[in-house]
Amino acid sequence: MKKTVQMYEGKAKKVFKTDNPDFVIVQYKDDATAFDGKKRGTIAGKGAINNKVSNHFFQRLEQIGVQTHFVKELSDRETVVKNVEIVPLEVIIRNVAAGSFSKRYGVDEGTQLAISTLEYSFKNDSLGDPLINDYHAIALRLATRDELDKINRMAFMVNEFLTGYLLGIGIKLIDFKLEFGKFKNEIILADEISPDTCRFWDKDTNEKLDKDRFRRDLGNVEGAYIEFMSRLLGE
């Protein structure tokens, strides 16, 4: 599949048109941002790790019936994906209190939640991606009730699968962000699932193996990404 012009460049990826309008090529970058772009840096090798990790997860999720945008991995940093229309919502699943959830509700980080929770934020950088509820999403025409119901079902399917899968390699899934898109009028999982978009903690030590090491200046950021990929893929 032939890559043509660049369509878009975001914080972590570039997207290119192809000679088939149904598909685009995503190229993962090493750039890192946090706090709505206020903190910027580079994590060496991050793009290749996130590409491989995301593609691994998407292929496993397809096997349990979660439709994704994944088509074909082209190289360490490039993957062909379906050309979706992104639903402008970030869907956040939380299993353990951490990050903004802990601050917002005064809950100690690391507290196991009574149930897994789901939050939406309006995907809008200029507004700081504010939290919204399902009524807001419908009122703003970001998604319909049926679309939200499907998104919710899929998000919890992802959570159930990943939680068990990761425990098998000694990692706790604390929380994570998902994005969904429409492809031929069907809602499918899009974007990425990686140490950039999830909180992964070692099961025994609670060592952070994700972008919190960059956000919080904890050091050994590259090492944490490599450790996560090594456990997941054996590389």
PyMOL commands that set and color helices and strands:
alter all, ss='L'
color gray80, all
select helices_A, chain A and resi 46-63+99-105+125-127+134-139+145-167+212-215+221-233
alter helices_A, ss='H'
color red, helices_A
select strands_A, chain A and resi 3-9+13-18+23-28+31-34+39-42+70-73+78-82+85-86+89-96+112-122+131-132+171-183+186-190+198-202
alter strands_A, ss='S'
color yellow, strands_A
deselect
rebuild
show_as cartoon
